[in-house]
Amino acid sequence: MTKRLVAFLPVFLLASFLSAQPVTLKHLCDVTFIRGGAGSVQMNGYLYTLGFYNTIHKINLATGVTEQLGKELYTDVRFFFGVNNRLFIIRRNNSMIEIEINSGSFHEVLPALSWQFISRVITIGRNLYTVNQGTLYHNPSLRPEPAKALGTPTFFDIDKLMWTESTLHALVGNTLYQIDLQTGKWIQVKKDKAFRAFKTGAVIGDSFFYVEQKGGLVELSMTSGESKVLDESQFLVPVMMFQDSGKIYYVNGDYKLFEVIKG
């Protein structure tokens, strides 16, 4: 009995080691100014945040260097987003302004009531998508019209949306979907009860990275459906996770920004 236990123990330890791949969190900077703000935009190697004090900060994701864009206070923000290397705010009166990404200066693009019927803004690559009464629309001109409806009204009360430069994904209950950006059709990627513990996540290529309830980081292949635990202890209090330029970034409960490095 003793000999069999001794022989089994190294195999068990090896299996445990292989289940969690080494992950390094490279600290870039502190981002306490994003706490309670109106949102963030990751774009072309930078993170732009509209923080608690209603100012915009620009963070270089390669160096962690942070600067405030201008002195303007944006207090009436409904949506904050970026597309085609341009920053925009849709105000509560449904007008739209553009913010210069280096100086922070701004000008009005569309007057009040222009965007009054939308409930969501999604930017994918150089394209703007909006949700209007549950239907996904493509807005090719960065204006309400013309707009092309994609599919049927299926976007009611969906808060777990993730997108890359070319794809859109939704997590509903315990099912992960990819949305066809030509037809609006929802394509099931995988159904897994583990998704119910989802806290935050990001998609890079074929891989879906997500933080589960116990604070572990998991990578799911959306082609094979196979998943693996990358880390079991460093993601206990997640604020947000996002991708930019093929890299993963993570903000923890202390509002520290990290680059997530596998291996």
C-alpha positions as CSV (number, residue, x, y, z in Angstrom):
1,M,0.0,0.0,0.0
2,T,2.8,2.4,0.9
3,K,4.8,1.7,-2.2
4,R,1.7,2.3,-4.4
5,L,1.0,5.7,-2.7
6,V,4.6,6.9,-3.2
7,A,4.5,5.9,-6.8
8,F,1.2,7.8,-7.3
9,L,2.1,11.0,-5.6
10,P,4.6,12.4,-8.2
11,V,2.0,11.8,-11.0
12,F,-0.6,13.8,-9.0
13,L,1.7,16.7,-8.5
14,L,2.7,16.7,-12.1
15,A,-1.0,16.8,-13.2
16,S,-1.6,19.8,-10.8
17,F,1.4,21.6,-12.2
18,L,0.2,21.2,-15.8
19,S,-3.3,22.4,-15.0
20,A,-2.1,25.9,-14.3
21,Q,0.3,27.5,-16.7
22,P,2.7,30.2,-15.4
23,V,1.4,33.7,-15.8
24,T,3.3,36.9,-15.0
25,L,1.5,40.2,-14.2
26,K,3.7,43.1,-15.5
27,H,2.7,46.2,-13.5
28,L,2.4,49.2,-15.8
29,C,0.9,51.9,-13.6
30,D,-1.8,52.8,-11.1
31,V,-5.2,53.9,-12.5
32,T,-7.2,54.9,-9.4
33,F,-8.6,57.8,-11.5
34,I,-10.8,55.4,-13.5
35,R,-12.7,54.4,-10.3
36,G,-16.4,55.1,-10.8
37,G,-15.9,56.8,-14.2
38,A,-17.9,56.7,-17.4
39,G,-15.8,54.1,-19.1
40,S,-12.6,53.3,-21.0
41,V,-11.5,52.9,-24.6
42,Q,-8.6,50.7,-25.7
43,M,-7.2,51.7,-29.1
44,N,-4.0,51.3,-31.0
45,G,-1.8,50.7,-28.0
46,Y,-3.4,53.2,-25.7
47,L,-6.1,53.1,-23.0
48,Y,-8.2,56.3,-22.8
49,T,-10.2,56.6,-19.6
50,L,-13.0,58.9,-18.6
51,G,-12.6,58.8,-14.8
52,F,-14.3,59.8,-11.6
53,Y,-13.2,63.4,-11.9
54,N,-14.7,63.7,-15.4
55,T,-11.4,64.2,-17.1
56,I,-9.8,62.0,-19.8
57,H,-6.5,60.2,-19.2
58,K,-4.3,58.6,-21.9
59,I,-2.2,55.6,-20.9
60,N,0.6,54.2,-23.1
61,L,0.1,50.4,-22.8
62,A,3.8,49.7,-23.7
63,T,5.3,52.0,-21.1
64,G,2.6,52.8,-18.5
65,V,3.1,56.5,-19.0
66,T,-0.1,58.4,-18.2
67,E,-1.1,61.9,-19.2
68,Q,-4.3,63.9,-18.8
69,L,-5.9,65.1,-22.1
70,G,-6.7,68.8,-21.7
71,K,-8.6,70.2,-18.8
72,E,-12.1,69.7,-20.0
73,L,-14.6,68.2,-17.6
74,Y,-17.1,65.9,-19.2
75,T,-20.1,65.7,-16.9
76,D,-23.0,64.7,-19.2
77,V,-21.6,61.5,-20.8
78,R,-24.0,58.8,-22.1
79,F,-21.5,56.8,-24.2
80,F,-17.7,57.1,-24.4
81,F,-16.1,55.2,-27.3
82,G,-13.4,55.2,-29.9
83,V,-13.3,54.2,-33.6
84,N,-10.8,54.5,-36.4
85,N,-8.3,56.2,-34.0
86,R,-10.8,58.9,-33.0
87,L,-12.5,59.5,-29.6
88,F,-16.2,60.4,-29.3
89,I,-18.7,61.1,-26.5
90,I,-22.5,60.9,-27.0
91,R,-23.9,63.3,-24.4
92,R,-27.1,62.8,-22.4
93,N,-28.9,65.2,-24.8
94,N,-27.9,62.7,-27.6
95,S,-25.5,65.1,-29.3
96,M,-22.0,63.8,-30.3
97,I,-18.6,65.4,-29.8
98,E,-15.2,64.3,-31.1
99,I,-12.1,64.6,-28.8
100,E,-8.6,65.1,-30.3
101,I,-6.5,62.1,-29.1
102,N,-3.4,64.2,-28.4
103,S,-4.5,67.6,-27.1
104,G,-7.9,66.8,-25.6
105,S,-9.6,69.6,-27.5
106,F,-13.1,68.8,-28.8
107,H,-15.8,69.9,-31.2
108,E,-19.4,69.0,-31.7
109,V,-20.1,66.6,-34.6
110,L,-23.8,66.1,-34.3
111,P,-26.5,68.2,-32.5
112,A,-28.8,67.3,-29.7
113,L,-31.4,64.4,-30.3
114,S,-29.2,62.8,-33.0
115,W,-28.7,59.5,-31.1
116,Q,-31.8,59.4,-28.9
117,F,-32.9,55.9,-29.8
118,I,-29.8,53.9,-29.2
119,S,-29.0,51.8,-26.0
120,R,-25.5,50.5,-26.8
121,V,-22.4,51.5,-28.8
122,I,-20.0,48.9,-30.1
123,T,-16.8,49.6,-32.1
124,I,-15.1,46.9,-34.1
125,G,-12.1,47.9,-36.1
126,R,-13.0,50.9,-38.2
127,N,-16.7,50.2,-37.8
128,L,-19.4,51.6,-35.5
129,Y,-22.3,49.4,-34.4
130,T,-25.2,50.5,-32.3
131,V,-28.2,48.8,-30.6
132,N,-31.6,50.3,-31.2
133,Q,-34.7,48.6,-29.6
134,G,-32.8,45.3,-29.3
135,T,-31.5,45.2,-32.9
136,L,-27.9,45.5,-33.8
137,Y,-27.2,48.1,-36.5
138,H,-24.1,48.9,-38.5
139,N,-23.5,52.7,-38.9
140,P,-21.0,53.1,-41.7
141,S,-20.9,56.9,-41.6
142,L,-20.5,57.4,-37.8
143,R,-24.0,58.9,-37.9
144,P,-27.4,57.5,-37.0
145,E,-28.3,57.2,-40.8
146,P,-27.7,55.4,-42.9
147,A,-27.8,52.3,-40.7
148,K,-28.1,48.6,-41.7
149,A,-30.1,46.3,-39.3
150,L,-28.4,43.0,-38.6
151,G,-30.7,40.2,-37.7
152,T,-33.7,40.3,-35.3
153,P,-34.1,42.1,-32.0
154,T,-31.9,39.8,-29.7
155,F,-29.8,42.4,-27.9
156,F,-32.1,43.2,-24.9
157,D,-30.3,43.4,-21.5
158,I,-27.0,41.8,-22.6
159,D,-24.2,43.3,-20.6
160,K,-21.5,40.7,-21.3
161,L,-20.3,41.7,-24.7
162,M,-16.7,41.4,-25.9
163,W,-15.2,42.3,-29.2
164,T,-11.9,42.3,-31.2
165,E,-10.8,44.2,-34.3
166,S,-13.1,41.9,-36.4
167,T,-15.4,39.8,-34.2
168,L,-18.2,40.3,-31.7
169,H,-19.0,37.8,-28.8
170,A,-21.7,37.6,-26.2
171,L,-21.9,35.6,-23.0
172,V,-25.5,34.8,-21.9
173,G,-26.0,32.6,-18.9
174,N,-23.7,29.6,-19.4
175,T,-23.4,30.0,-23.2
176,L,-20.8,31.8,-25.3
177,Y,-21.8,33.1,-28.7
178,Q,-20.1,34.7,-31.7
179,I,-22.3,37.2,-33.6
180,D,-22.0,37.2,-37.4
181,L,-21.4,40.8,-38.4
182,Q,-22.9,40.3,-41.8
183,T,-26.2,38.8,-40.8
184,G,-26.5,39.4,-37.1
185,K,-26.9,35.6,-36.5
186,W,-25.9,34.2,-33.1
187,I,-23.6,31.2,-33.4
188,Q,-23.1,29.1,-30.3
189,V,-19.4,28.6,-29.5
190,K,-19.7,26.6,-26.3
191,K,-22.1,25.9,-23.4
192,D,-20.4,25.4,-20.1
193,K,-21.7,25.8,-16.5
194,A,-18.3,27.3,-15.6
195,F,-19.3,30.5,-17.5
196,R,-21.8,31.3,-14.8
197,A,-18.9,32.2,-12.6
198,F,-17.6,34.7,-15.2
199,K,-16.3,38.0,-13.9
200,T,-14.5,39.6,-16.8
201,G,-12.8,38.5,-20.0
202,A,-11.3,39.3,-23.4
203,V,-11.0,37.6,-26.8
204,I,-7.8,37.4,-28.8
205,G,-8.0,35.5,-32.1
206,D,-9.3,32.0,-31.3
207,S,-8.9,32.3,-27.6
208,F,-11.4,33.5,-24.9
209,F,-9.6,34.5,-21.7
210,Y,-11.8,34.9,-18.6
211,V,-11.7,35.2,-14.9
212,E,-13.9,32.8,-13.0
213,Q,-15.5,33.3,-9.6
214,K,-12.6,31.8,-7.6
215,G,-10.1,34.2,-9.2
216,G,-8.6,31.8,-11.7
217,L,-7.7,32.8,-15.2
218,V,-8.9,30.4,-17.9
219,E,-8.1,30.2,-21.6
220,L,-10.8,28.6,-23.9
221,S,-10.1,27.6,-27.5
222,M,-13.2,28.6,-29.4
223,T,-12.2,26.1,-32.2
224,S,-11.7,22.9,-30.1
225,G,-13.8,23.9,-27.1
226,E,-10.9,22.9,-24.8
227,S,-10.1,25.0,-21.8
228,K,-7.1,25.2,-19.5
229,V,-6.4,27.0,-16.2
230,L,-3.6,29.5,-16.7
231,D,-3.5,30.9,-13.1
232,E,-5.3,30.1,-9.8
233,S,-4.4,33.0,-7.5
234,Q,-3.6,36.3,-9.1
235,F,-7.0,37.4,-10.3
236,L,-9.0,37.4,-7.1
237,V,-10.5,40.9,-7.3
238,P,-10.9,41.8,-11.0
239,V,-12.1,45.2,-12.1
240,M,-11.7,44.7,-15.8
241,M,-9.8,42.8,-18.5
242,F,-9.3,43.9,-22.1
243,Q,-7.2,43.2,-25.2
244,D,-5.2,45.5,-27.4
245,S,-2.9,44.7,-30.3
246,G,-2.9,41.0,-29.4
247,K,-2.1,41.5,-25.7
248,I,-4.2,41.1,-22.6
249,Y,-4.4,43.7,-19.9
250,Y,-6.0,43.5,-16.4
251,V,-7.0,46.0,-13.7
252,N,-7.3,44.6,-10.2
253,G,-9.2,45.7,-7.1
254,D,-6.4,48.1,-6.1
255,Y,-6.8,49.8,-9.5
256,K,-3.3,48.7,-10.7
257,L,-3.0,48.1,-14.5
258,F,-1.0,45.0,-15.6
259,E,0.0,43.4,-18.8
260,V,-0.8,39.6,-18.6
261,I,2.1,37.6,-19.9
262,K,1.7,33.9,-20.5
263,G,4.7,31.6,-19.8
